[in-house]
Amino acid sequence: MTEKREFLRKTSFRPNRFFYMVVNQKLNTVNTENFHQRFM
């Protein structure tokens, strides 16, 4: 029971982290695009 819970915790944690990284990347690209548009 404990092992299964631990496994679920890890597997649910990894995609969340990946999703967070992807969102961060998108925000960064949008910010840089806005920055370039403003100063070009």
C-alpha positions in Angstrom: 0.0 0.0 0.0 2.7 2.5 1.0 4.8 1.6 -2.1 1.9 2.1 -4.4 1.1 5.5 -2.8 4.8 6.5 -3.1 4.8 5.4 -6.8 1.6 7.5 -7.5 3.1 10.5 -5.8 6.2 10.3 -7.9 4.4 9.7 -11.2 2.0 12.5 -10.6 4.8 14.8 -9.6 6.9 14.3 -12.8 4.3 15.4 -15.4 3.4 18.4 -13.2 7.0 19.4 -13.2 7.3 18.9 -16.9 4.1 20.9 -17.5 5.4 23.7 -15.3 8.6 23.8 -17.3 6.6 24.0 -20.6 4.5 26.8 -19.3 7.5 28.7 -18.1 9.1 28.3 -21.5 6.0 29.6 -23.2 5.8 32.6 -20.9 9.5 33.3 -21.5 9.1 33.3 -25.3 6.0 35.5 -25.1 7.8 37.9 -22.9 10.8 38.1 -25.2 8.6 38.6 -28.2 6.8 41.5 -26.5 10.1 42.9 -25.5 11.4 42.8 -29.0 8.2 44.3 -30.4 8.4 47.2 -28.0 12.0 48.1 -28.7 12.2 47.4 -32.4 
